[in-house]
Amino acid sequence: MTLHELPVGQSATITKVGGEGELRYRFLDMGLIPKTKVTVTKIAPMGDPIEIRLRGYTLTLRVEDAKNIEITMEGDAI
């Protein structure tokens, strides 16, 4: 499952950060690191972008970028 599929109000744990080169480094710099808990707080009316909460701050990501972040829902097996 990827981050863009997580419903509003649900939490999950990042399992893998995808992307190529600088894009992947940008994700890591923003705190999107494996084993980090994230919660989707809002989705824009047209469905893009999405707002997530992690590490004590709010981050807004485009859906296309969120598709590169693999997650596991809490309670699911890895």
C-alpha positions in Angstrom: 0.0 0.0 0.0 1.2 3.5 -0.7 0.7 6.8 1.2 -1.8 8.2 -1.3 -4.2 5.3 -0.5 -4.4 6.0 3.2 -7.8 7.4 4.3 -8.1 10.7 6.2 -7.6 10.2 9.9 -5.8 6.9 9.6 -2.2 6.2 10.7 0.4 4.0 9.2 4.2 3.4 9.3 6.5 4.1 6.4 8.2 0.9 5.2 10.0 2.0 2.1 10.8 5.3 0.4 11.0 5.2 -3.4 11.9 7.7 -6.0 15.1 8.2 -8.0 18.1 10.3 -7.0 17.3 13.8 -5.8 13.6 13.0 -5.4 14.4 10.3 -2.9 16.8 12.5 -1.0 14.2 15.2 -0.8 11.7 12.8 0.8 14.3 11.7 3.3 15.2 15.3 4.1 11.5 16.0 4.8 11.4 13.3 7.4 9.8 10.6 5.3 12.0 7.8 6.7 11.2 4.1 7.2 9.6 3.3 10.6 8.2 6.8 10.9 4.5 7.0 11.8 2.4 9.2 9.5 -1.3 10.3 9.7 -3.3 11.7 6.8 -5.0 14.9 8.1 -6.6 16.4 5.0 -7.1 15.8 1.3 -7.7 18.8 -1.0 -11.2 19.0 -2.6 -9.9 17.9 -6.0 -7.9 15.0 -4.4 -4.5 16.6 -4.8 -2.4 17.4 -2.7 -2.7 15.5 0.6 -1.7 16.8 4.0 0.1 14.4 6.5 1.3 14.7 10.0 4.6 13.2 11.0 7.4 13.9 13.5 5.4 16.8 15.1 4.8 18.8 12.0 2.5 19.0 9.0 3.6 18.2 5.5 1.8 18.6 2.2 2.6 16.2 -0.7 1.4 15.8 -4.2 -0.4 12.6 -4.8 2.2 11.6 -7.5 4.9 12.0 -4.8 2.9 10.1 -2.2 2.8 7.1 -4.6 6.5 6.6 -3.9 6.1 6.1 -0.2 5.2 2.6 0.8 3.3 2.1 4.1 1.9 -0.5 6.4 -1.4 0.2 8.3 -1.2 -0.1 12.0 -2.0 -3.7 13.0 -1.0 -5.1 9.6 1.9 -7.5 9.2 4.9 -6.3 7.3 
